[in-house]
Each structure stands twice: as C-alpha cells, then as structure tokens.
C-alpha cells in the first residue's frame, strides 16, 4: 500500500511548552491515565509537536514529564496529548478545558482536550483514513475493513489508560496516553489473530505511530477498530445477572470457550516456549518481589505476606522437581470488563495492551495461559466475593475452556493459585492508589489465598 507524505504547517514551538507548563502541571495529575500521581512534576520536555490540520487549532504533542524519584532511573514518562485551542471554548467543552494561555504562540487562547471536540475528532479519523506521514507521525491502513468518510464522532467518557472516540457506531479509535517505544500488544496481537481468522477479537483497520529514528522500532500511538454496536460489557452484564439473582454459568462457560479459542489461535500465530526450572523459579521470584514491594505500599497486606509467599514457594518447588508448562502470548489483563457480549450471544475479547503499569517488554513476554485464566477467575470474585455465584461461574468458565482445548486449567492448581495471588496483589496496589474504598475486595481474596 502506497503512502503519501504530508508536511505539516510550520508551528512556532520555542515558547510553546513554557506557555503550557503551568496549565499542564495542574491538569495532568487529575487525569485517570496519568501514572505519576502523588509525585510532583518538576518539568517537561517537548519531544514533538505536529499540527494535525493547518490553522485548525489542533496540536499533537509528545511530552516527557519529569518527576522525582523516578527520574533517577530514567528520563521520565512520555505522554501523548491532543490539544485544541480557541479564543474561547464552547460551553459543551467546559469539562475539557486545560486552561487559558497567557503568553507564547498561543497567548490569549484557551487550551482544551481536543478529543472532546467533534471537529477535532473528525480530523483524527481523516488522518487515519489516508495513510501517510505528517511531521513526527506515521499513519497506516491495514488490509481489514474500510474507513468511511464523515462518520460523526462521539467521545467515550470512561477513560482508563487511553482515550476513545466512537465514529458513527461503526468504528472506535483508541488513543494511548502514556506511550513507550515499541509496538503495543493491543495492535500486535489482534493483527496476529486476524491472520489466523480468529473472529473473537476486533481487527484493527488503521493505526498511527512515531519513530525515534529510522533505526528504531515504531512506538504505537493509537488504533482504529470496528465498534461492536449493541454489545454488552461483560462486567456490567455479570452485575446485572447478580443483582437480579439470575444464573450466569451459561455465559461464563461460553466465555471460557472464547478465551480458549483466542489462546489456541495465538499459539498458532506466534512463537511458544517451554517454561522449565529456570523460567519457573524466575517467575516465582518476581512474584515474591512484587508481593514484598506491594506490602510496603499497602500496609494492610503485611499480615498476609507469609501465607501468600507460600503460593510462590510452592510454584518454585514444582519447577525444581522438573515440572514444565507451555508458555505463549496471552491477553495479559483479562477480566470481565475486557469482554463484550454481542446481541447474537458471541463473546469478543478486547484491550490486549496488558497491565499498563508494567513495562512493555514485560507485557510482551510469553506466559502459561493460566495467567489469563486467573485474571478471569479473580473478576468473578470481584463481582461477588467468595459466593456460590462466583464459585459456579469460575467452574463453568474452566469447563468451557477445557471443552475447546481438552485441558482443564484446574489440573495445575499450584500455578493457578500463584497467578491468582499475583493478580490480587496487583489489584490491591491499584485500589490503594485509585479507589481506596475497593481495597477490601482484593484484601479479602488475599486473606483467603494466604490460608
């Protein structure tokens, strides 16, 4: 596919970042996707600025954020910002306002989150529709699906580690906020699954990226996928059934089958490895380290540390005794909220980027499939901790998985317990940082796992 190169209009940038600096210091820490909460921002470095459309007041920025003490170990986190500017923001854009710029090239204008503005979201779709280069950005089209013109944009308000815009109930764009060098698994894995004709995952139709140089790997910035109109979020669906005291085992069993189909296709599409003694001992050691580090940040975890460590010690002993497992690329952060049930009843898996707080290289490592399965089992417990409903769903999910693969994940209880414990430890840190009122949910599970 040929790609045209487009030069952006020159943009005076010498004073751009200093003029935005005080606004970003106040605005960034309040974003859900900002990873440096609780640490002061000491400065910014502007890595690139691109006008997505000349004279439209729409800027794409890659900004390095400097914060202690992390800067002692690296250059700081890099964020992707799309900023719109206007003399005055329209009333419907009031929640998106970053602030009023008092000096520099944008003096006298109001800066705001551009993806909340339908005019600017439409520009992003047009850029994704036509492959090519624009400043530091590269736009690509895949062989799957079309990108129609003039689809009305609708931003999604529920932001996590990314920002999303739906176009005409046909396509959805996902823009990653904290970006790191390399291909994001949320692009890599769905493209690999498409090559295997696996229809359990929406296939990207377009994406965009940047490169440090011609000799470095591209950094994925965002992608465009089919929007599953009318699909129900798995978490919301489970809670609805639970609230209405309805059985959910049939849906859980179907979800187990869907997970198994995705795992089987990934094993065909990408290389697999065998976890031998060295791998297993390293895995157990990393889990133990994560436990001890988390307990220092979540003191309520401290009484359970000895019991939880036993789960990882048991795994290490199995490795020492010669037990092995096949490892492959997996989802990496599988839970009910990453699953959509279409009106037809078919389950689709989404959001393959893995746990965003972990390094990209770690998220791309092969693991036994039990890691994904443990994540889903934890999700059933999140909906209804330690209940008959949860136990029935967990069993049905594993039954469905075994029907496809011929292997029941419960036949590896030590590995499953270790991954489930590790996941609950991750959850406890997340809840302590972002939703303290929810901390009791993973803590209850950790108490049970420790026993």
Secondary structure, DSSP 8 states (H G I E B T S, - for coil): ---EEE-------TTHHHHHHHHHHHHGGGSTT-TTTTS-EEEEEEEEEEESSTTSSEEEEEEEEEETTGGGTSS-EEEEEEEEEESS--GGGGGGEEEE--SSTTTT-EEEEGGGSHHHHHHHHHHHHS-EEETTEEEEE-SSS---S---EEE-S--SSEEEEEETTTEEEEEESEE-SB--HHHHHHHHHHHTT-TTS--EEEEEEE-SSTTS--EEEEEEEE--TT-EEHHHHHHHHHHTT---HHHHHHHHHHHHHHHHHHHHHS--EEE-HHHHHHHHHHHHHHHHHHHHH-GGGGGGHHHHHHHHHHHHHHHHTT--EEEB---SS--GGGEEE-TTS-EEE--TT--TTS-HHHHTS-B-THHHHHHHHHHHHHHSTTSHHHHHHHHHHHHHHHHHHS--GGG-HHHHHHHHHHHHHHHHHHHHHH-GGGHHHHHHHHHHHH-
